[in-house]
Amino acid sequence: MRNFLVKTLSTFFYVGYLPLIPGTFASLVGVAIFYLTRGNFWPMILFTASIIILGYAVSGEAEKIFNKKDSKYIVIDEVAGMLLSLMFLPFDLKFVIIAFVLFRLLDILKPYPANRIQELKGSIGIMGDDIVAGLYTNLIMSVALKMGFF
């Protein structure tokens, strides 16, 4: 039962089993959650914090179950990172699309310290690089918004 729960949560309800680009699909799930919680400060905070906490709780164990470091099936980290990317930002479709593309790009490129964090074992390595990518994306989008680029 424990393995079933770990797999279900770490794959974010089996999104991680999609055959092509599961991380991108998981990021889209993060966008959907943002859409559902938009304008609701506390639900957004609580949902994002819960996903991050669950991610740290299950991703290291999932890595052991899948017997592969940062298995492609583990996508709860992308959901968490995408939610962080959009945290406190207005829901404007063009803004969300730009944040989505930027997050995916930063998640792939892994700028410092994400590249170092990813090398760490277990949940810290799995979740950490996406948390950094999400925070970088949010910072860039927030500055761009404040400077009037959007």
N, C-alpha and C positions, 0 to 999 in steps of 0.2 A: 504494500500500500504506500509506503514511504517513497519508493522509487517512482511509482505512478504519479504521486503528487509533485515530486521534484521535476520529473519530465514535463508534466502538464504546465507548471509554472515557468520553468526555464525556457520552454519552447513557446511561451506565451499562448497557451491553449492551442498548440500544434501548428502555429504559424511557421515555426522553425523547420517544419517538415516539408514546406512547400519546395518543389524541385528546383526552382530558379530564384536567385537573389532573395533568400529568406530575410536577410538583414534589411533590405529595402522595403519589403512587405511589412516587416515589424515596425519600421519607421513610419510607414503609412498608418499603421494601427495607432501609433503615438499621435499622429495628426488627427485621427478620428476621435481619440479620447480628448484631445485639446478642444476639438469642435464641440463635443458633448458637454464639456465643463467650462466653456468660454464664458467669461463674465461672472463666474462664480468663484471668487477668490479662495475660500476655504476648501471647497471640494477639489479644486485644482491642486492646491498645496497638499492636501491629505492624500489624494490619489497618486501624485508624483512621489511623495515621500514613501508611500506604501510600496510602490513599484520598485523604488531604489532599495528599500529595506528587504523586500522579498528577493530581489535580484542578488543582493549580497548573501542572503540566507541560503539560496538554492543553487546558484550558478557553480560554485566550487564543487558541490556534491554532484551536480549534473555532469561536470567535467569527468569525474570519476566513473559515473554510470556509462557515459558515452565513450570512455577510455580514450579521450583525445583532448589535448590542450585547446581550450576555447573552441569547442566543436561548433560547426556551422549551424547546428540545430538549436544552440543556445542563443536566443534572440531577445530575452528580457532586457538585456543591456541596451539594445537599440531603442526599445520602447522608452526606457528611462531617459536615455540621452536625447531623444526627440522631444520628450515632454520638457526636459530642462531647456532645450533650445527655444521653446515657445513660451516658457514661463513668463507671465506678466506682460506679454506682448499683445497688441491688438489683433483681433481676428480680421485680417484683410487677406483675401485670397492670394494676391500677388506677394504679399509679405510672407505668408505661410509657405508658398512655393519656393521663394528665395531661401528661406530658413531651412526648408527640407533639403534643397540641393546643397547648400553650404554645409549642413550637418553631415550629409552623406560623404561629401568631399573631404571634410576634416576627419571623419571616421576612417576613411580609406588612407589618407595621407599621414595621419597620426603625428601632428606636430608636437614638439616637446611641451610638456612632459608625457604626453599620451604614449609616445613610442617606448619610453622607459617603463611606464606603468604596465603596459600590455605584457611585458616580459615577466612580470611577477606571477607567482603561482596562485591558482585558485580564484576565488571570487574577486579579490582585489585586482588581479590582472584582467579578468573578464569584464568586470563592470567599470573599472577605473578609466580606461581609455575612452569609453563612450561618455562617461560623466565629463571628462575634460573636453571632448568634442562638443558636447551639449552646452557646457559653460562658455566655451569660446564662441560658439554660434550665437548664443544669447547676448554675449557682450558685443559682438560685431553688429548684430541686428539692432540692439538698443542704442548704440552709438550712432549708427546710420539713421535711425529714426529721430534721435535728438538733433542731429545735424541737418535734418530735413531732406535726406536723400530719397525718402519715400513719401 
